[in-house]
């Protein structure tokens, strides 16, 4: 939860061009990504859930990459990467529980 809050605060502060906002965002993205990768394991046999988990991990990696873009790019290219990551995370957040219910 703390990672998601730092991620949100860092993204909002980046729009004001505060110099420490990329650091806040990147720390939040790494914390959020760590929980996505390590905390949510799936050991079942469902191909659909495994595919959704890969998409979720890709979304977490894209969140961290958006933080790297905040440091390296001068314009707002990071917003595109953040949007892609947010869509993937949102999609998988709704679909994985649905598929887990079907599996039961």
Secondary structure, DSSP 8 states (H G I E B T S, - for coil): -HHHHHHHHHHHHHTTT-TTHHHHHHHHHHHHHHIIIIIS---S--HHHHHHHHHHHHHHHHHHHHHHHHHH-SSSTHHHHHHHHHHHHHHHHHHHHHHHHHH-
